[in-house]
Each structure stands twice: as C-alpha cells, then as structure tokens.
C-alpha cells in the first residue's frame, strides 16, 4: 500500500466521516465489547469509544448498512474486523491510537444497501430497529432527496416527496400565505407532531382563523442541516403525546465532520418569482470525541403574479379616464419572502459512558403580500366625507383606490440541551430540556384608518403573536434479558413536563382605533387587517405532566409485540390516558405483516382557548367589506351564541399492512388505516350581531359587542372518519454500467363527517370532505453513470372541490386531477464539485381556472393544494471541501 494512497484515504475520510476519541488502549490485548446490532456508522462510533481509539470512516459509503452484534471479550483488531466484514471497508491505517477505514480495493464505487435496512429512531425506542423490522409504517428520506427540490422550505419539499402530505398556497389570506397550512392524511395541520433529533419542535405563533390549527412551522428548519427525514404514518400519541394523531415527522440533523456549501438560482417560466439560495455547513470532530456542526442558509424569493384585472377596476377606469389605474390593481401569487436560518448540533463526552449534547435552530425572515383592492366607487365606508374631518377626502390620498400590503417579520428559536448515556450496558438514559419560541410581528402598509381621517397614518404596526414552549424530559430504556425469549425485552419509560405560553401584543393605536369619523359611518381600524387591540392582548399559559411506558417483546424470532401507555394531565382540562398496541410477524426473511390499534389526542392550545382575532373580507358579489371577529369560546359575545370551553380532540386509529424487501434492491410496503377523530376543533357558524343583540349585550356589560358586525369562535364541533391506503415502492440496484434509484408512492385518503353541525351544513361538509384530493401519487427515477446523474419525477394530484362565498350563498367548482413533471441533470466535475440544472413542472402545466373567483382578479384557486405558478427552472452548484 503506497503512502500516497493512505494520505488520500485520510483526506477523504476527514471530509465525510464521523470522528471520535476515547482513552488510549493497547491494541493487542483482549477487551470487553457490548455493541448491539444497529447502523454500521453508529456501531463504529460506539466501537471507538469502547476500544479507546480515534476512528475515521467514510460514512457516506455505508449509509443503510447494518452491523452485527458484538458482545464479549476479544482483541480490538478482531472486533473491528467482525464489525466491518462484508461492508466493503478495510483497515487502511492503525497505529494503536488512530484507525482509518477506507474502501476495500476492488469494492464497488457506490455500494447498495439492502432494501429496508435503514436504521430508524421514530416510533420506536429499540436501538436496532429498521424500516423493515419496524412495527409501524415509516418512510425515510436522505439529505440528497430532501435537497433535490427547488424550494428551501421543508414543508414544500415534503409535499413533493410524501403523497399524503399537502400544502396550500393561500395568497392574500391574512397570514397563511406566509405560515403555510399543511395536512398529513387529510387531517388538521396540528395533528402531525414535528420533532428534531427526536425532541418535540414548538408550534408557530400563528393561529389559522379558517381551520383553528396551530401547527409547527417546518419552514423554520434549514434543509441543508438535515441528514435524513423519518415520517411515521401511524398514531403515536401514546408514545409522544399530543399532536401525533396523524403521525410524526422527525428531522435528524447531520453530525458528520466536513465542509460543504451550495448556491442555487431559480425563476418561473413566466419571468417572475426569481429566487436565490445559499447554504453552508461546517462540521468538526472534537479532540477526545464529540462533534460541532454549524449550518447557515439564506433564501430570497421574489413575488409572483397570476392575475387578471378585476372587472370592477375595469369599470372604474372607464368611468374615470383621467386616473391612472394599475393593471392589475392587486397581485395574486406567492409573496416576496426573505429568510435566514441557522442550525447547530454538538456533543462532547464527559466520561467514558456519558456525553453532553446540544442542538437547535434559529430563523429570521420577512415577507410582503397584496390583499384586496379598495374601490373608491363601492367602499363608501372609506371614501365618504365626515363632519369630524370636514377638510379631508380620501380621494386626495388614494384617488385610484388602494391595495394594502400585508407584511410579517418573525424570529424563531429552538434550543435543546441535555446529557445521555453512551456506554455499554442494558440501561441507557437521556435527560434533556428544550425551549422554543416563535415571535411573529404583523404590518400593513398603503392603507388607512378611515375613522381617523386626516390623522390616520398610511403604514401600521398591527401587533405581535408569541408562542413559547419549555419542556423537561427524562427518558430511559432497559433491555431485559430473560430465558423466555431469545432476544431481550425492550422497556422504555419516561416523564415529561411541558409549559406552553401564548401571547398577543397590541399594535399601534391607529391600527385599531375607533376614530371620531366612525360615528359618521367611516370604517375603524386599519383597512385590510385591523391591529390587535388592548382587549385582545394578553398572555396565557398551560402546564402539563406526562408519564409513559413502552414495552416491545420479541415473542419469537419472527413475532414481535408492543404495548405503549401514556398518562398526561393538563391544567386546562384535566387528565387523558392513551395506549397503543402493535405487532409484527415475519412470514419470511423478506416479507412481514404488521398492525396496530391506538388512541390519541390533540390538546387545545392556550391560543385556541383564549385568543381573539379580527379580519376583514370582501363579498364576491357586492365587493363590500365586512368585519368578522373570531373570539375566544369563553368570551361573553361567543357565550351568547353558545360558546363553551374547548375539550381535547380524541382519536382511535387502526392500521394493517405488509412490508417486503429483496436482495436485488426492490422493497415496498402497503398499509391501510382508519382514523376516527371525535370533538374536532372547527370555527363555529358566523353569527350576525344585529342592532337588537348588540344593544342587549352592551346593556349587560359585554362591551366587545360593539366591535364586530359578526363573530365566530372555536368549538368542539364534529366527528370524522378518515380511511386510506398508502403504497410505497423502491428499487435500488446497479443496472448496466450505472446505478438505478427509483421510488413510487400512492396515497388514497377519504374523510367523512360522521356527526356534528358540519354533517347538516352542506357547504362546510362538501369543503371538508372534498377540499383536498383523495388520490395522490409521486414517483421518481434517477440513473447515475459515471459523473452524470439524470433524474425525473412525476407528481399527481386528484380532483378536489372549492367554493366561492357571496351574499346569496356558496358556488362550488370541481377541479380535475393534474400531473406535474420535474427533471434534472447533475454533472460531477470532481468528487467535490457538482452542477445540477433542471426544472419543476417542466411542461409548464397550469390547473383549471377558478371561474367563480374571477371577480377578484384571481386566475387560479387560492386554495389549490399545489403550486399554480407554472414551470420553474433552476441551477445549483454543490461544493464539498
């Protein structure tokens, strides 16, 4: 072996591997090892600690490879050779203190892991669980797959990879255009638990007025920091607590040493929506063991517009030829958005068997979007004169009408720290604390508070929403060996304390003020989005305590069963007990069946229990503005119409499926499920506050009755039943001279309202049951030959229904299915530098036009569960050094 070869191997290993160091040990003497079967990368890391050596290995070459169990006393060199046998690795250098592993001479350049052998940590606390041996359905996505899409926002990436995960654009919708609502298996956005490195990720401060959902904002996590994603498609409240009714998304951060960076530019075929993205990652192996990895990611996206001129704007321009009317008067499309995100992951041994760790993310961003144009000829509550301001006329300020611009500025932080055991033994533990906060400020420019007349500013600060969460966790796992079973029983247990606090801070006085001109019929508050008032402001907290027990028993070599129990107590509504029963039977070494039954819950948040919100809308027929208040269910006005304190949503989930793998690279799974959810949160019907009701409430001391013309509130309104089927196929193998990697996934989801007011409300029932596609599919194929990789991906969204509301009722439109195709070519100039060029929606396909929304200037439905901006081409450079 030449010295040059060893030098090259060391350099490559330093770029892409994990490194660790422990106490020196003699190479030739027998040592005690206790390393369970798990991913080879993790096994080698544990080997280094137990052997007392620093070890470097190319982890990218052994991704998905599983190690054998190593237990007992033996020479250090013999133990290492047993671990790497059959992996394609060999010992390149070993001086007794540092070991360097590299590819065995003649080994394939890109070895293929056995299908289904990806080690997973979601939905299980068994150390060596794989996607094939898991008792529930798990999808895994590598960093390469996550970064194969144009978007830098993780929820949009997931929508392209997971057919049951859907995201709406919702432009000009008072918040959701920035904090995007997402749905897994057709359920509410906050029924999917989001975790980072197995720890709960906090919610966004934004509460969706349309659905009542307050979910985690996946867009705050830098995609360039991700090592892999795990998506558990099964109920998991008994294991993880509230929000896990639909499943769990677990983001695993990359901890490998090395440096990498990327730059990407993209633009829609239409000529707008230009985007620039940059990211960098630096990972360091610490002397004595441990690591520090820092990631930074920046993105800027210009706005898009798929808009026609509004008919009323055309008529206004014709009646006022002396005025210059913008065309279009308002823009419907993606908002402009600038984001800066960071991630940190670090760990350091403090003894031979204990390490301290910390990780977290930080996000900062701002965005702007148009909302409805104000027409001078039809908005008399804005453009009339008043005796309060006799010399003021809004026509002198906005003679051609005005289009308010809504903006957000936010900061987001998640920090986790703790200590955990890392050594050998049957008992492992983890003590941790985490703090998460999302702080969102709202702004409105180019508007007016008409009731303040000449005293009104044109730009407003509307106020702030803040979500804070503090968690303390104690988790343990004990592997109990008994003569009854060939393998140990895995017993996991733990406790958790959570404190969740939601706050609203008032906006500028002018943003919510009821000025002197209000008594003459001029609208109060900033037109488009009135600011948060002192009455809406406040801070509310909720505390909960939980304990859990999760026991997995290997009944035979082929049959495994699991029981998970969780008891949780909330200050706001009391106690909830949940359980999960799961089992798996291996018919052959290549085929297994699995099934589960579980209960779950979604606790009402402090925001849902206490917050209020004011919005303004536009009637699609009269084009007149109206103001609606979404109140706390315990508010006096809401209670007049039947509002009550919220209860938790509860669920029952049953699933059954099969999974298979082959030695030639083909694997797959087929799972059917049913999820029954009771006491689902929804927004109540809209109640009009008539003059008589207003006077009655004001006389009884309910002063907020004078602030609204109509109100809604959150309520436990109805029950649903969701049934579905998920099919996943994967093929990874060498074909001809190159490597083929193909995946396909199909999801069928049907939701029915079984009880509640929605069952008798035809409009809401149709929208709830048909507002998302029932049939969704995605498939991709990539072929690598030498330095070139060619990728194609197809996405299919089935038919769905939308409605347009107006003064005479709702009008429905059925949108047909749509297929979108992506393509890209990657060229590796060197192992360290590559260029990728491609396009998403390469054929520039657009959906059906929204016929009944044209009066607003909309071309495509604002509720579409896919991008409606047409084709998007891009180029990306990746560098590793």
N, C-alpha and C positions, 0 to 999 in steps of 0.2 A: 504494500500500500504506500503510495507516494505521500510525501509531506504536503504537497500542493493539494491533493485530494482531501486530506484531513482538514486543511485550512479552509477549503471551500465548504466542506460539510459543517464546520463550526460556524462559519459566517451565515450560512443559510438557516441553521438552527436558531441562531440568535435573532433572526428576523421573524420567525413564525412559530416559536415554541413556547412552552411553559418552562419556567426555571425554578428551582428550589434548592435549599441548602439546609442541612441539619448538622448535628455533631459528627465529627470525624469518626470513622470506624475502620477497623482493619479489614482488608479485602479478603483475606484468606480464611478467616475463622468463621465458624457457623454462627448464624444469627437467627433470632426469632422473628417470623413474619406472620402477619394476620391481615391479608388483603382480600376482601370479598370480590366476587365476580362483578365487574362494572365496566364502564368505558375504559379502554386501554390508556387513554390520556390521564384519567383520574387515578387509575391503578399505578401508573408510573410515577405520578406525583406523590402518592402515598408510599410507594416503594422508596423514593428518595429520602423521605422523612424517616422511615423505619430503618433504612440502611445507613443513614448518616452521610449521604453524598449529595453533591450538586449534580443534577441531571438535565441534559438538554436533548430534546427530541422534536422532530418535525410533526407537530400535532395535526397539521392540515392533511398529512398523508394517511393518518389513521383515524380520521373522523368516522364515527359509526362502528369502529372495530371494538369488540368486547373481549375483555381479558378472562383468563381462567382464574379460579380461586387459588390463592397462595396462602397456605397455612402450615406452620411448623418451623422447626429449626433447620437451616441449611446454609451452605456458603452463599455469600452475597452474589457472586457471579452466576452461580447455578440458579438462584432465584430469579435473577434478571432474564436469563435465557429462557426460563419457563414462561415468563410473562410475555416476551416478545415473539415466542415461537409462532410461526405462521402469519405474522403481521407484515412481513416484507421489510422489517427493520433488522439491523445488526449493529453490534458494538463497534464504533469507529475508533474510540479512544477511551481509556480508563486508567487514570493514574492513582486511583485509590481515594481521591477526593472529588474529582470531577469526571462524570461519564457523559460521553457524546454518542448519541444514536443517530444513524442515518439510514438511507435506503440501501437495502441489500443489493449488491452488484447483480444486474440482470433482472431486478424486480420491475414490474410494470410501472410506467411513469405515473399513471393515475389509477391506483388500485380501487376496486369497487367493494364497498361494504356490503355485507349480507343484508338483504331487504328485511326491514322490520327490526333491525338491531340497534336503532338509535336509542341511546340511553335517555330516559325522561325522568323528570322530577315532579311534574304536575299531576295532581290527582292520586299520588302515592307517596308514601314515606319509606318505601322499600328501596335500599341502596342500589340494587342492580336491575331495576325494572326497565324494560324496553317497550317500544311501541307494540311489539308482538306479544309480550308477556303481560301487558297492562290489562287490568280488569275493566277499563272504560276506554272509549274511543278518544284517541289522541292524534292530532296532526302536528307534525314538526316541520319547520321551515328554516333553512340555513340562512346565514348572513348573506350569502351570494344571492339567494332567492329574494330575500327581503329588499335588497338593493338593486333588483332587476327592473323596478318600475320607475317611472319618471318622478312621481311625487315624493317629496321629502316628508310627507305627513303619514304616520304609520297607519291611521285608520283607512286612508285611501289605498294604501298598499294591501292591507288585509282584504279590502273589498274586491281586489283583483285576484287574490290567492284563495280565499275561502268563499265558495259559492253561497253559503248560508249567512254570510256577513254582508250587510248592505248599508250604504251611507247615502244620505240625501244632500243635495247642494243647498236648496232653500235660500236663494238670494232675496235680499230686501225683506228680512223676516225678524228684525229686532233681536239679533243675537245668533240664531242657528247658522247664519251664513259664515260666522267665524268659529263658533264652537259647534261642530257638526254632529247631529244626531246619528247614531249607528245602531244597528239591530243584528243580533245573532239569533237565528231560527225564528225570526218574526216577532220576537219578544221585545220588551222595552229596553232602551239603551242601558239603563242602570240595573238590568237583570243579568249582566255579564260582569264577573269580577275580574279586575285587571291587577296583575301582580308584576313586580320587578324583582328578579332573583328570589322568587318565592315569597316576597313580602308585599302586603296589600298596598296598592297605589291609591292616593287620595282622589277625591272627586273634584270636578271643576266647580267653581262658584256659580256657574250659570245654571239656572233652573229653567227648563224648556216650558214656556207657558202653554204650548199646544198639547204636550203629552204628559207633563208633570215630571219627566225624568230628570234626574240629576246624576250624571254619569262621570266617570273618569275621562279626561281629555287625552286620548292617545297621541294627539299631535304634539304634546309636550316632550315626548321621548325621542332623542336623536337616533335616527335609524342607523347611523354609522357606528354607534356604540354597541349594536346588537350582535351577539354571537349566534343566537337562534331564537325562534319563537315556538312555543308549545300552546296549542289550542285544545283544551279539553271540552268536548261536546257532550257533556253529561251533567246532571245536577250534582252540586258539590257543597251545598250549604252545611251539611253535617261535618265536612272536613275543614271548610274555610270560613263559614259564617255567612252573613247577609250578602246579597247581590249575586250569589253563584247559582241562581235558578237555571239560567240557560247554559252556563258553563264558565270556564276560566280561560283567560288569556295571560300567559306567563311569559314575560320578556326576560331572557337570560343574557346578561351583558358579557362582552368579550373580555377575557382576562389575559390573553396571550401577550407575551412581550413582542415588540416590533413597532415599526412606524409605517403609517400609511396615510394617504390623502387622496382626495378626488376633487374634480371640478366638472360641473355639468351646466349646460345651457339648453333651453328648450323654448319653443314657440308654437302656437297653434297655426294650422294652415291658413286660418282666417286673417292672420297678421297681427293678432293681439295676444295678450297673456304671456308675454316674454318672461322667462324665469331664469334666474341664476342661482346655482347652489355650489357651496364649497364645504368641504369637511376635512378634518384631520384627526388622527388618532396616534397617541404615543403610549406605548406600554413598556414598563421597566420591570425586570426581575430584580428583587432586592437581595442584597448580600445577606446570607443567613436564612434565606427563604422569604416567600411572600412576593407581592407584586403591587404596582401602582399603575393604573391605566387612566389616561385623561383623553376625552373626546370633545371636539368642538364642531358645530355645524351651523352654517349660515344659509338662509334662503330668502330670496326676494321674488315675489310673483306680481306682475302687473295685472290689472283688472282685464276682464273680458266683457264683451257686449254682444248679445244675440237678441237684438231689439228692433222692433218696428216703431214708427212714430205713432203715438196714441191718437185715436180718432178725435178725441176732444181737443187735443193740441192742434190737429189739422184745422178743425173748425175755428178754434180761437185765432190761429194765424190768418185764416181767411177773413175773419171779422175785424182783424187789427193789422192791416197790411203795413202800417208804419212801424210795427215792432219786429224785432229780430227774435224769432223763436228757435231755440236749439232743436236740432233733429238728430237723435231723439231727445225728448225733454228729460228722460231718465234712462238709466242703463240697467238692464237685467243681465246678470252674469256673475262670474267669480269676483269677489272683492280683491282689491290690492292688499297684499299681505307681506310683511317683513318679519322674519323670525331669527332669533339667535339662541342656540341650545347648547348645553354642556352636559357632560356626564363624567362621573368619577367612580372608579372601583378600586379598592385597595384591601390588602390583607397582609398580616405580619404575624408569624409565630411568636408567642410569648413564653411557651415552654415546648417540650417535645410533643405534647399532645393537645395543646390549646393555642388557638390563634384569635387575634382581634381582627375585626373587619369593619369596613365602612364603604358605603356606596350611595350614590344619589344622582339626581338630575336637576338642572336649572334651565328654565326657559324664559325668554323675554320677547315680546313682539307687539306689533300694532297693525291695524288694518282699517280700511275705509270702504264703504259701500253706499250706493244711492238707495233712497227709499222713495215713496210715491211723490210725484209732481203735484204741486198745488196750483190749480187752475183759477185765475182771478175771476172768471165769469161764473164759477159754480161754488166757490167757497166764500160765501157771504160772511161766515163767522170769522174770517181772516181779513177780508178786504173792505168791510164796511167802515165808515167813519163813526165816531162817537163823540158825545159831548164831553167825555172825560179828557180827550185829546183832540180838540177841535181843529187844530192846525196840522194833524197828522193823517196821512193816507198811505197805505201800504203800496199803492201803485207807484209812488215815488221811489220806493226801495226796490221792489220786485215787479216792475211793470209787465214782464213776460211770464209771471209766475215764478215759482222757485221749487227746487228739488233739494230737500235736506240731505246731508251726507252724514251717515251714522258711522262712528268710529269706536274702536276698542283699543286699549293699551293694557297689557297684562304682564304679570310676573308669576312664575310657577316654580315651586321648590319642593323637592322630596329628598330627605336625608335619613339614612338608616345606619345604625351602628350597633355593634354587639361583640360578643365573644362566643366561641363554639369549640367543641372538642374535635380533634382531627386524628387522634392516635388510634391504635388498635384497641380491640375490646368489643364486648357485646353491647355496651351502653354508649350512646352519643347524645349530646345535648347542644342547645343553642339558646342563648339569652340575648334579646335584642330590644331596641327601642327605635321608633321612627316618628318623624314629624313631616307633615305635608301641608302646604298652603298654596292656594290659588287666589290671586288678587286681580280682579278684572275691573277696570275703570271704563266708563261709557261716556261718549262725547257726541254732540250733534252740532254740525256747522251748517251755515247757509239756511238758517231758519228764523223763526220769530215767535215771541210770546205776544200774541195779538192783544191780550188784555192789558199789557204794559205799554202799548202804543209806542210813542217816540222814545220811551225809557228802556225799551227792550234791547238787549244785545242780539247779535245775529249768530254768535257761536256760544255753545253752552257746555258746561261740565255737568253731566247728569247724575253722577254719583258712583259708588263703588260697591261691589259684592265681594265678600271674602269667605272662603271655605278653609278651615283649619282642622287637621286631624292629628291626634297623638296616640300612638299605640305602644303598649308594652307586651312583649311575648316571651313566654318560657315554653320551650318545646324539647321533648326528649323521645328517643327511640331505643327500645331494648329488644335485642334478638335473643329469644328464649329457646334454648335447645332442650328438647325432651325426647325420650325414647319412642314416643308415639309417632313422631313424624321424622322423615328423612332430612328435612330442612328446618331451620329454626322458625318459630313463630315471630312475626314482626309486630311489636307492640309500640304504637306511637301514642303519645299523650301530651297534654299541654294546657296552658291557660293564657288568657288574653284580657287586657283591659284597653278599652278604646274611649276616647273623648273626642267628640265631633262638635265643632262650633261654626255657626254660620252668622255672618254679619252683613248688614246693609248700612252704608254711609250716605247721607243725604247729598244731593247735588247743589249747585249754585241756586241761590234764592230765585233768580229769574227763570230757572229751568222748570220750576213747579208753581210759581206764584200765581195767585188769582188776583190780577190787577184791577185797577179802577174801571177799565172798559168792559170787564166781564158782565157787569150789570146791564150793559147795552147789547149783549149778545155776542161779544167777541170771545174767541176761544182762549182759555187759560192754559198755561204750561207751554213748554217748547213744542212747536208743531212738528209732529212726527214721532216723538218719544219724550213725553214729559219726564222730568227728573224725579229722583227719589225724594220724597217729602220727609220732614221730620217725623211725621206719623208712621211712615213706612220704615224708618231707620230703627236699628236695634241690633242686639246680639243675643243669640240663643244657642244653648249647648245641650248635648245629650251624652250620657255616660252609659257604658255597657260593660258587663263582665261575662266571660265565657270560659268553659272548660270542655275539653274533648278527649275522646278515647277512640283510637283507630287500630283495629286488630286484623292482621292478614295471616291466614293459616294455610299452609301447604298440606291439604288433607291427604293427597297422594302426590306422586311425581307428576301427575297430569292435571290434578284438580286443585284449584285454589279458591278460597272463600274469604270474604272481608266483611267486617261489621264496623261501621263508624257511628259514633254517638256524639252529640254536641248539645250542651245546655247553655243558654245565653239569656241574660237578664238585662233589660233596657229600662232606664229611668222613666221614659215617656209612656210605655205601655205594658211593662211587666216582662214575664218570662216566656221563652219559646224553646221547645225541645225538638230536635230534628235527628234523623237517623238515615243511614244508607246501608243497604245490603247489596253485595256484589259477588259475582262468582265467575270463574273462567274454567273451561275444560278443554284440554288439548287433545283433539281427536287423533292427530298425527303430529310429528315434529314440525309439520308445515301448515297445519290447519287447526284453528281453535275457535270455540264459540264462547260468548260472554253475555252477561246480562246483569241488570241492576234494577233496584227499586229504591227510591229515596224520597224524602220530604225536604222541603226547603222554605226559605222565607226571604223577604225583602223588607227591611225595616224602614218606616217613614223617617226621612231625614229632618233635622231641625229646620231646613229651608222649606220643605214641604209642609211642615206643621205650622210654621209661623210667618213666612214671608208674604208680602203683597207686591203686586206689580201693576203698572198702568200702561196700556197700549192704545194706539190709535189705528184705525183701519180705514179702508176705502171701499164703499159699496160699488160693485162692478156695474150696476145699472145706473144709479143716481150719481155716482162719483162724489158723494158727500162723505166727509169724515165723521167717524163716530169714535167715542172713547169708552173703553171697557176696563174695569178693574178686576184683576184676579186676586182675590182676597184670601187671607188665612181662613180655614174652615171654622175656626172659633171666633172670627170677627163678628161683631154684632149684626152687621148687614147680612153676612153669609148665614148666620144662625136664623135670621128671619125667614130665609128661604130654605132652611133645612140643613145647614152646615153642621157637621159633627167632627170631633177629634178623630184623626186617622188611626187605623189599625194596620198592622203589618200585612202585606200580601203573603199568601202561603201557597205552596205548590206540592204536587205529587208527580214524580217522574218515573216512568218505566222505560227501559231500553233493552234491546236484544240485538245481537249481531254476531258476525263472524269475521275473522281476520285470517289472512293466509300470506305465505311467503314462499319463495322458491330459491334454490341455489343459483339459478341463472338470472336473477335480478328482478323478477316480476313479483310484486306484492300488492295487496289490496285489502279493503275492508268494506263491509256492507252492514249498516246499522239502521234499525227502525226505532222510533221513540214516540212517546206520548207525554205531554206536559200539561197538567191541569193546574191552572192558577186561579185562586179564589181571592176575593176582595181586592181586585186590581185597582190601582190608582187611575183616575181619569179626571178630566175637567168637567165640572157639572154643566148642565144646560145653561145657556145665557138667560139671566133674569133681568127684565127691564124694570128700572126703578121709575115708576110713574110719579107724577106730581103728588098724588094722594099718599103713596107709600113713602115718598121722600119726607113729606111733612109729618107723617106718623112717626118715622124713625127719628127725625130731628127733635120732635117733641119729647121722645123718650130718652134723649141724650146721646143717640148714635150719630155723632157729628159727621162721620165719613159718608153718610148717605148723600150729602150734598156734593161729593166729589165726582160722582160717576152717573152716567146715563144708564149703564147696565153693568152687571157683575157676574163673575163666575168664581168657583172655588174648587179645590181638590177634594175628591171624595172617594171612598172605597165603593166603587160603583157596580162592578160586574165581575163575572167569572168567565174564563175562557178555556178552551181545549185546543192544544196545538199537537198535530200529528205530522210526522215527517220521516223521510228516508235519506240517508247520506251514503253515497257510494264514492270510494276513493280508490284509484288505481295508480300504480307507479311501476316504471320499468327503467332499470339502470344496468347497462351492460355494454361491453365492447361489441360493436357491430362493424365488421370490415376493419379498416385501419384506424377507426376512430371510436369515440365514446358516445353512446346514445343515452340521453336522460329524458324520459317522457313521463308526464303526470296527467291525470284526468280526474275531475271531481264533479259530482252531480248532487244537487240538493233539492228535495221536494218538501215544501212546508205548507201546511194548511191549518189556519187558525179559525175557530168558530166561537162566537159569543154564545154562551150557554145560559146565562142568567144576568139580570140587571137591566138598567134603563137602556143600555145600548141594544139589548135584544128587541126592544119595542121602538127604538129610534132608527128608522130605515136608513137615513143618511149616514149617521155615525157607524151603524152596523156594516154598511157597504164599504165605507172607507177603512174601517178597522180590519175587515176580513179580506178585502181585495186591494188595499192601498199599497201592498208590496207584491212583487212577483212570487208566485208559488213555485215556479220552476226556474232553477238557476244552475249554470254549469260553467266550468272553466277547464281548460286543457292547455298544456304547453309541451313543446318538444324542442330539445337542444341537441345539437350534434357538434362534437369537438374533434377536429382533425388538425393535429399539429398546433399551429399558432392561431388557428381560426375557429371560432365558435359561432354557429348560426342558430338563432332562437326564433320560434314562432309561438304565439299564444292566442287562443280564442276565448272569448267570454260571451255567454248567452244569458240574457235576462228575459224572463217570460212576461206574459201580459199582466197588466195591472190597471187599476181604476183611480181616477182623480175627480175632484169636483170643484166647481166654482160657485161661491155663495153670492147671492144678491137679495134684494128686498122681497122678491116673490118666491124664493125657495132655492134649492140646490140643483145645479145642472151637472150631470155626470158625463165623463168621457172615458172610454176604454182604450188604453194604449196597447198596441200589439207588441209582440216579442221583438227583440233586437239582438243582433250578433255583432260584436266588435272584435277586430283582429289587430294584434300587435306583432312587430317583427324587429329584430335587431341583429347586427353582426359585430362581433368582438374580435379584434386582432391584437395579439400579444407580441409587441415588438421585442420584448425581453421578458424573462420571468417576473420582472419588477414593474414594467410599464405596459399598459394596455389601453386601447381606444375602443369605445363602443358607440356605434351610431345606429339609430333606429327611429321608430315611430309607434305611438299608441293610437289606436283607431286609424290604422294605416290607410284604409279605404275612405276615410272622411265621411263616415256614416252618421246621419242625424236621425233622431226618433221622429215619430208623428208630431205634427204641430198641435199646440194646445188651442183648439178652436175657440173655446169659451173664455179664454183668458186674454184674448187679443185686445180687449178694450183697455187694458193696462199697458199695452205695448209688448207684452210677452209673446215670444215665438214658440218656445218650448216650455213644458210644465215646470214650475218652480219646485215641484215635489218629486221630480224624477229621481229614481234610485241609481242613476249613472250619470256620467259627465255628458252634457249636451252642447259642448263647445266644438265638436268636430275633431279632426285629426290633429295630432301634436307630435312634431318631430324633435329630436334631441341628439346631442352628442355628449359623451362622457369620457374623461381621462382618469384612470386609476394608477396610482403610483405606490409602490412599496419599497422601503429602504431601511 
